[in-house]
């Protein structure tokens, strides 16, 4: 069974954003569980829509914080957010009710991408913020 808990290695040191990262993984866990249960497309997509909406909220909060700290890589980071949302939309476009394994594999790609994003990109602005203070 896949783990959707955010362990300490992914914390960036900002209470709000760390809590949002945990919430995103919680939404991802709902999608994953519905995929494993073989739920119908509309039921899976209800969870995907919740995930999408929450990610958009999180990305706005994160981008606002980076803007306020004058983070020089803001435009690159925003592009990463757009890329994630594009991957999420692509997942919905590739959804195949008859192929649970493929759906799960596609979705686990999104989870890995999100965690790598935290490790690489979010740590970058967190480090910048610490150095600026």
C-alpha positions in Angstrom: 0.0 0.0 0.0 1.3 3.4 -0.9 2.1 5.9 1.8 0.6 9.4 1.5 1.9 10.8 4.7 4.4 13.7 4.5 7.4 12.8 6.6 9.8 15.3 8.1 12.2 15.1 5.2 9.7 17.1 3.1 9.0 19.8 5.6 10.2 23.3 4.4 9.8 25.1 7.7 6.7 27.2 7.0 3.7 26.0 9.0 1.0 27.0 6.5 2.8 25.6 3.4 3.8 22.4 5.2 0.2 21.9 6.3 -1.0 22.5 2.8 1.5 20.0 1.4 0.1 17.4 3.9 -3.4 18.3 2.8 -2.5 17.8 -0.8 -1.2 14.3 0.0 -4.4 13.6 1.9 -6.4 14.6 -1.2 -4.1 12.4 -3.3 -4.8 9.5 -0.9 -8.5 9.8 -1.6 -7.9 9.7 -5.4 -5.6 6.7 -4.9 -8.1 4.8 -2.7 -10.9 5.4 -5.3 -8.7 4.1 -8.1 -7.8 1.0 -6.2 -11.4 0.4 -5.4 -12.3 0.6 -9.1 -14.7 3.5 -8.6 -16.4 4.9 -11.6 -14.9 7.8 -13.5 -17.2 10.4 -12.1 -16.4 9.3 -8.5 -12.7 9.4 -9.1 -12.9 12.7 -10.8 -14.8 14.2 -7.8 -11.7 13.6 -5.8 -9.4 14.8 -8.6 -11.4 18.0 -8.8 -11.0 18.5 -5.0 -7.2 17.9 -5.4 -7.1 20.3 -8.3 -8.9 23.1 -6.5 -6.8 22.7 -3.4 -3.5 22.6 -5.4 -4.5 25.9 -7.1 -5.2 27.5 -3.7 -1.8 26.2 -2.4 0.1 27.4 -5.4 -1.4 30.9 -5.1 -0.4 31.0 -1.4 3.1 29.8 -2.2 3.5 32.2 -5.1 2.3 35.1 -3.0 4.9 34.3 -0.3 7.7 34.0 -2.9 6.6 37.3 -4.4 6.7 39.0 -1.0 10.2 37.7 -0.3 11.3 38.8 -3.8 12.4 35.2 -4.7 14.4 35.5 -7.9 13.2 32.1 -9.3 9.5 32.9 -9.0 8.7 32.6 -12.7 10.4 29.2 -12.9 8.5 28.0 -9.8 5.2 29.2 -11.3 6.0 27.2 -14.5 6.4 24.1 -12.3 3.0 24.7 -10.8 1.5 25.0 -14.3 3.3 21.8 -15.2 1.8 19.9 -12.3 -1.7 21.1 -13.1 -1.1 20.0 -16.7 -0.1 16.6 -15.6 -3.2 16.3 -13.4 -5.4 17.3 -16.4 -3.5 14.8 -18.5 -4.2 12.1 -16.0 -7.9 12.8 -16.3 -7.7 12.7 -20.1 -5.9 9.3 -20.0 -8.2 7.8 -17.5 -9.3 4.3 -18.6 -12.1 2.7 -16.5 -11.0 -0.7 -17.8 -7.3 -0.4 -16.8 -7.0 0.2 -13.1 -3.2 -0.6 -13.1 -2.5 2.0 -15.7 -4.6 4.6 -13.8 -2.8 3.9 -10.6 0.6 4.1 -12.3 -0.2 7.4 -13.9 -1.4 8.8 -10.6 1.6 7.6 -8.6 3.7 9.5 -11.2 1.9 12.6 -10.0 2.6 11.8 -6.4 6.3 11.3 -7.1 6.4 14.5 -9.1 4.8 16.4 -6.2 7.3 15.1 -3.7 10.2 15.8 -6.0 8.9 19.3 -6.5 8.9 19.9 -2.7 12.5 18.5 -2.4 13.9 20.5 -5.3 11.9 23.6 -5.8 10.2 24.4 -2.5 13.4 23.8 -0.6 15.0 26.4 -2.9 12.7 29.2 -1.8 12.7 28.0 1.8 16.5 28.3 1.8 16.4 31.7 0.2 13.9 32.9 2.8 16.1 31.7 5.7 19.2 33.4 4.2 17.2 36.6 3.7 16.2 36.8 7.3 
